[in-house]
Amino acid sequence: MRDLVEGALEDGPGLRSRVEAFLGPVSGDVPDFWAPGVGEVRYVPVPGAEIRVTRVKPERPEARRPVVLVPGWGTTPEGFREFYGPLHGKAEFLFVETREKNSSRIPDPRADFSVERAALDIRAALESEGLAGRDYVLVGACWGSAQILEGMVRGILDPPTALLADPMHTLWFNKAFLRWISPWIPAAAIRAVRPLLRQVLVGDLKEGAQKRRTFEFIDGADVRKWKKSAEAARDFELFGRLGDVKREVFVLNGTGDKVHDPRNYPRIAAELPAGRFLRMPVDEALRERMFGAVALEFARAEAGLPERLAEFERAVR
């Protein structure tokens, strides 16, 4: 297994340049998909909460299937502007924000924040948007991928195509802090020490686009929701449970840092009975754009691995 993991991450000469060639030039002006008049925003009622779904419908999409994105922990639509770029005008797009996001409405202080509940919320959003029984591409990024996999493990989600970018097998926050300290700290106190907290959670993540994004969403987080979600997920682990997922799943990776350890992704693909691993190395500033471009290829295809992506698949068995 170790040799396969290391081999799957060996980029070889010219691979990065081939990924950049696949991405091609940046398209023209792309509107903010969440802006009025561009995306249609709806709130979907779920037990104890309402979650926000943004949907963009091009007049004449060239792609066969809609792309549904479940983004990472605490992220905002602004963080996925580059993801939407390749899809603009070409594919129907839905952006599903789970309940730990600032956008959710949670009047019930006893609301469930578990990962299983997030998977159930995703299913509710798909049903509310009329995608039950339809063909679509369900895309996850980081923690969004973890929520999707939890749903697939439990039989809650069964997407026609699952494309999971940098899936987290466990929550990346400091577990000792979540177990022994966080439950005793009021949310108001956490807000006061937010600069210290982000260092505890992120640590020595190297400078760059990923660190800037991480600090931005920590600084803008709804602390009460984060605290409840993190504590509910402190024992969450996917390794050892993925054998229950029988559907084909595509795992995608292109960058790495302390939070996103590339060694985990071929391991996840290998543990999935029908898992397949795509390695597309890019500069981290291009990470979301690459995710969006790959999602578009899947939306154009009927099923399976699109031909243009075949050269980026790596063996994990």
Buried (B, 14 or more C-beta within 10 A) or exposed (E): EEEBBEEBBEBEEEBBEBBBEBBEEEEEEBBEBBEEEBBEBBBBEBEBBBBBBBBBEBEEBEBBBBBBBBBBBBBBBEBBBBBBBBBBBBBBBBBBBBBBBBBBEBEEEEBBBBBBBBBBBBBBBBEBBEBEEEBBBBBBBBBBBBBBBBBBBBEBBEBBBBBBBBBBBBBBBBEEBBEEEBEEBEBEEBEEEEEEBBEEBBEEBEEBBBBEBBBBBBEEBBBBBBBBBBBBBBEBEBEEBBEEBEBBBBBBBBBBBBBBBBEBBBBBBBBBEEBBBBBBBBBBEBBBBBBBBBBBBBBBBEEEBBEEBEEBBBEBE
